[in-house]
């Protein structure tokens, strides 16, 4: 299973998102810090979930970091996040 697949499974189980996009941006960072042969080191994640309603941007990011702590400790070097509640995504 790829890192993206693992992240997708964990985020889906924990946040029941109404929308989830995960993009491997590793190729754009070739030669930069944290990059490894084979990619799966730099990701952009967009998550829309009711679990984010009423929470600050920082709290939302902390939630995602906690869910993906194993991936961040091992393979993933950088994680760009966009976290929204469903009413924010609609606007």
For each residue, the residues with C-beta under 8 A, 3 or more apart:
1: 5 6 9
2: 5 6 40
3: 6 7 24 40 43 71 75 76
4: 7 8 22 24 40 43
5: 1 2 8 9
6: 1 2 3 9 10 71
7: 3 4 10 11 22 43 45 68 71 76
8: 4 5 11 12 20 22
9: 1 5 6 12 13
10: 6 7 13 14 67 68 71
11: 7 8 14 15 17 20 45 47 64 67 68
12: 8 9 15 16 17 20
13: 9 10
14: 10 11 51 63 67
15: 11 12 47 49 51 52 63 67
16: 12 49 50 51
17: 11 12 20 47 48 49
18: 48 49 50 86 89
19: 46 47 48 89
20: 8 11 12 17 45 46 47 48
21: 44 45 46
22: 4 7 8 43 44 45
23: 43 44 45
24: 3 4 27 39 40 42 43
25: 28 29 42 43 44 78 80
26: 29 30 35 36 39 40 41 42 43
27: 24 30 39
28: 25 42
29: 25 26 32 34 35 41 42 77 78
30: 26 27 35
31: 35
32: 29 35
33: 77
34: 29 41 42 77 78
35: 26 29 30 31 32 41 42 77
36: 26 39 40 41 75 77
37:
38:
39: 24 26 27 36 42
40: 2 3 4 24 26 36 43 75 76
41: 26 29 34 35 36 75 76 77 78
42: 24 25 26 28 29 34 35 39 76 77 78 79 80
43: 3 4 7 22 23 24 25 26 40 76 78 79 80
44: 21 22 23 25 79 80 81 82
45: 7 11 20 21 22 23 64 79 80 81 82
46: 19 20 21 81 82 84
47: 11 15 17 19 20 52 64 81 82 83 84
48: 17 18 19 20 52 84 85 86 88 89
49: 15 16 17 18 52 83 84 85 86
50: 16 18 53 85 86
51: 14 15 16 55 63
52: 15 47 48 49 55 60 63 83 84 85
53: 50 85 86 87
54: 85
55: 51 52 59 60 63
56: 59 60
57: 60 61 83
58: 61 62
59: 55 56 62 63
60: 52 55 56 57 63 64 81 83
61: 57 58 64 65 81 83
62: 58 59 65 66
63: 14 15 51 52 55 59 60 66 67 83
64: 11 45 47 60 61 67 68 79 81 83
65: 61 62 68 69 72 79
66: 62 63 69
67: 10 11 14 15 63 64
68: 7 10 11 64 65 71 72 76 79
69: 65 66 72 73
70: 73 74
71: 3 6 7 10 68 74 75 76
72: 65 68 69 76 79
73: 69 70
74: 70 71
75: 3 36 40 41 71
76: 3 7 40 41 42 43 68 71 72 79
77: 29 33 34 35 36 41 42
78: 25 29 34 41 42 43
79: 42 43 44 45 64 65 68 72 76
80: 25 42 43 44 45
81: 44 45 46 47 60 61 64
82: 44 45 46 47
83: 47 49 52 57 60 61 63 64
84: 46 47 48 49 52 88 89
85: 48 49 50 52 53 54 88 89
86: 18 48 49 50 53 89 90
87: 53 90 91
88: 48 84 85 91
89: 18 19 48 84 85 86
90: 86 87
91: 87 88
